[in-house]
Amino acid sequence: MPLNIDWQQILLHVFNFIILATGLTFILFKPVRKFMREREEKYKKAAAEHAQKVAEIEQLDKEHAEKLAGLDAELEAHRKEVVAQAEKRGRQIVADAEEEARGIVEAGRKRSEDERAAYIAGAGSEIADMVVKSAEKLLVVGSSPESDRALYDSYLKTAEKDITVSGISKEARAAMASRLTQTKAPAAGPSDEVAEAVGEAALAAIEHGRTAESDGAVYDEFLKSVSGGGDEKQ
């Protein structure tokens, strides 16, 4: 055999290599390639799922933000409504309180007027009675033109004084002073004129609504005049 080449051995080695390559392909390479392909597909699927989940999360975030914006708007509208109702209720409460206060003030004013009228009807008549009794005392004791004139002057002075705050008006005092001035002229029965003038002064004070303090002041002035007239007569 030339070159000492054994073609049979060469063909046998080639055949063995083909068998080895075929066996490795089916036993090793094909499963590995299959594994690699499956792994690649798994990674691709995982990447796709991840991308899908990321998109879903972004969508959820967007919807959540929209819901929050809507909730904020709803809460703001509800807050404004609550504030408006509270303000309306507050105004109503204030109005009711003012109305109740006006009612209380009006009731108090009416009660005060009723009490004042009752006082004028009661205490005023009592003062008038005391004045009349004092006048009767003066008539019993007796009087002179000098004591009558002193009593007139005292009443003129009392009428001219602004001793009342809510009592006799200036017109009433002027009328009283005019009446007393007219009765100062000497005439028959001066004591009768004294009683008449004193009675008219008391009625004028009562009718024009004097206060307790002013009634007391007038009566005290009158008592001083009566006492002075009685002392002079004695």
Secondary structure, 3 states (H helix, E strand, C coil): CHHHCCHHHHHHHHHHHHHHHHHHHHHHHHHHHHHHHHHHHHHHHHHHHHHHHHHHHHHHHHHHHHHHHHHHHHHHHHHHHHHHHHHHHHHHHHHHHHHHHHHHHHHHHHHHHHHHHHHHHHHHHHHHHHHHHHHHHHHHHCCCHHHHHHHHHHHHHHHHCCCCCCCCCHHHHHHHHHHHHHCCCCCCCHHHHHHHHHHHHHHHHHHCCCCHHHHHHHHHHHHHHHHHHHHHHC
